[in-house]
Amino acid sequence: MGEGVAARSFQFLRNGNAVPDILDWDKGIETARQAISEALNAKNVAFLLGAGCSSLVKDNIEVGIPTMAPLAKEFCNAAAAVRAAEGSDDHLGGDSGQAADILDPNDDLLGGAEEASAEPPTWAPNADELAVLDKLGVDLSGDYSRNLERLMEVLFAQRFVLRLSTVKSHAGILVHLEGLIRKVQDFLWERVTKGRFSDDDTSVTELYEKFYRKLVLRDRALPRPWVFTTNYDHFNEVAMDRLGIPYANGFSGVVERRFNPASFRYALAEQLDLASRKWSAVDAFVYLAKLHGSVSWTEDDHGLFPIREVWPPGDAGRMLIYPTPAKQNSSLGSPYSDLFREFQGRIVREQSVLFTAGYAFADEHLNNIIYQALTIPTFRLVIFAAPDAAGEIAKLRALQDSRIWIIGGDGPVEKTWAHYFDVIVEQFMPQRPGDRIDDAVRRVLSDLAPTKKEQAA
């Protein structure tokens, strides 16, 4: 570090302190890494991965999946563009400035004024659908422009009411409302399944691979780790498949994979000796629970096991995603009730540690389960987030509870953050003993393997 250049540092709030410790990235990282390593060796370990874990920006370009806030902004920007094209005064209650509040010609998500005036995407709401939102009192320039899950929650709730209504005029509203729900699903489908990550950029998948390589390094005598996620994507599954790590995600079967929560009770064993009734669980095994659904989940009328996992994913209209639990009876049925029950049952066990990454504590149902776990003396909560974050994280910080750790702040280099998933995996999770050997083997394969030209010669 040159003279006059301050060393970069991050914040580590623990021990019930009101003010976090300021640790530098040169020596302080070892203190944090050692503390996290000890936490990872707890009897029961679980991770809760939010939308931030699937987002990765390289050279100011998103190569993963944007978090919910920019997704909501993009969708609402498209709606504002439709309003502007149709005549904002008719649909904005006379407030022509409302569209301008959302539709900023200089907004990066819109790509400038030229792109804003182009033909709207297929998932953009039409004028009739926006008129229905106005009748229902849903203002896209408010909180919904920052949280698409909140918008979906309201749309599902309104659909539930309209489907039960006996008023004939509500039938027409329901048609447009269901059309709008399909538009939101189409938009999410496109963003979750298409992008640089689906072409030739494997940065996010490789990051998840590093995460799982480090996660599975637990003592054989300890229970296998659990990973809970609110994301709809397949980075977790693809990463473990490429690493050859077996996992249980609640689905069983080969040709038809159907959801059966009993599979979460299973473990994978090796060296089975039937004569002596001895068996040994494999070291690298993970339990994965997707709390909000997945783009590859569909539903049919197959009796007791109607939820199927289809790969490659089918279409947006059939995918099962329910972003928040407040969707009337949707969250009360399988598989969501089973998945939330697993989450609750795991973190309330004795000597449990829950790590949260990329999660902004925006899901009230999940938050309540976490808060209930905090009533158990042996439970610990490790949050990767900005220590000065507002909302629920601020409430947790104000408790000054020694069992709650909050890690965040500046990353080791410019334009990086300590609480972002890439830095968590690279810097805070313990280094594998075989990392250097793995890198050496990788260099042998890449540098010494014959090229196609050499093989053809």
MOQUISUL-V705266 format. One record per residue. OMEGA is omega in whole degrees, 0 to 359 (* if undefined). Layout:
OMEGA + OMEGA
//
This chain:
183 + 181 + 178 + 179 + 182 + 178 + 179 + 185 + 176 + 184 + 181 + 180 + 181 + 177 + 179 + 181 + 176 + 182 + 182 + 173 + 176 + 183 + 179 + 184 + 179 + 183 + 184 + 181 + 180 + 178 + 180 + 182 + 179 + 179 + 180 + 178 + 178 + 178 + 180 + 178 + 176 + 184 + 181 + 183 + 177 + 175 + 171 + 183 + 179 + 186 + 182 + 182 + 181 + 178 + 179 + 181 + 177 + 181 + 178 + 179 + 178 + 179 + 177 + 180 + 180 + 176 + 187 + 182 + 177 + 175 + 179 + 180 + 180 + 180 + 180 + 175 + 179 + 177 + 179 + 178 + 177 + 178 + 182 + 181 + 182 + 184 + 189 + 185 + 183 + 187 + 181 + 178 + 177 + 181 + 183 + 180 + 184 + 179 + 181 + 179 + 180 + 188 + 179 + 181 + 181 + 183 + 180 + 182 + 179 + 180 + 177 + 185 + 181 + 180 + 180 + 182 + 181 + 179 + 182 + 178 + 184 + 181 + 181 + 179 + 176 + 186 + 180 + 180 + 178 + 178 + 176 + 177 + 179 + 179 + 180 + 178 + 179 + 184 + 182 + 178 + 181 + 183 + 183 + 178 + 178 + 183 + 182 + 178 + 177 + 179 + 180 + 178 + 180 + 181 + 179 + 180 + 179 + 179 + 178 + 181 + 184 + 179 + 179 + 184 + 176 + 179 + 185 + 182 + 181 + 181 + 179 + 178 + 181 + 180 + 181 + 179 + 178 + 175 + 179 + 177 + 178 + 178 + 179 + 178 + 178 + 180 + 179 + 179 + 182 + 183 + 183 + 184 + 183 + 180 + 178 + 179 + 180 + 178 + 184 + 180 + 182 + 185 + 183 + 179 + 179 + 178 + 177 + 178 + 177 + 179 + 183 + 175 + 182 + 184 + 186 + 179 + 178 + 178 + 182 + 183 + 182 + 177 + 180 + 183 + 176 + 174 + 175 + 180 + 175 + 184 + 180 + 189 + 185 + 180 + 179 + 183 + 181 + 181 + 181 + 177 + 182 + 178 + 183 + 179 + 177 + 181 + 176 + 181 + 178 + 180 + 178 + 183 + 179 + 179 + 176 + 179 + 183 + 184 + 177 + 185 + 178 + 180 + 176 + 178 + 184 + 173 + 179 + 185 + 176 + 178 + 180 + 180 + 184 + 183 + 182 + 180 + 177 + 177 + 182 + 180 + 178 + 183 + 185 + 178 + 185 + 171 + 183 + 179 + 181 + 192 + 183 + 179 + 184 + 179 + 181 + 179 + 175 + 182 + 174 + 185 + 184 + 169 + 186 + 184 + 186 + 185 + 181 + 172 + 186 + 177 + 359 + 182 + 182 + 180 + 186 + 184 + 184 + 184 + 181 + 174 + 177 + 191 + 179 + 186 + 185 + 179 + 179 + 185 + 183 + 184 + 183 + 182 + 177 + 8 + 190 + 178 + 179 + 182 + 178 + 177 + 176 + 179 + 180 + 183 + 182 + 189 + 179 + 178 + 182 + 177 + 179 + 175 + 177 + 174 + 175 + 180 + 180 + 183 + 185 + 180 + 180 + 180 + 186 + 181 + 178 + 179 + 181 + 178 + 179 + 180 + 176 + 179 + 180 + 176 + 178 + 186 + 186 + 181 + 175 + 182 + 179 + 185 + 171 + 182 + 176 + 183 + 180 + 180 + 180 + 176 + 185 + 179 + 177 + 178 + 179 + 179 + 182 + 179 + 184 + 181 + 183 + 179 + 181 + 175 + 175 + 183 + 179 + 181 + 182 + 176 + 184 + 179 + 180 + 177 + 171 + 183 + 185 + 184 + 176 + 189 + 181 + 179 + 178 + 183 + 185 + 191 + 189 + 179 + 185 + 178 + 179 + 178 + 183 + 182 + 182 + 178 + 178 + 179 + 180 + 178 + 180 + 178 + 177 + 182 + 183 + 186 + 185 + 179 + 181 + 177 + 180 + 179 + 180 + 179 + 181 + 183 + *
//
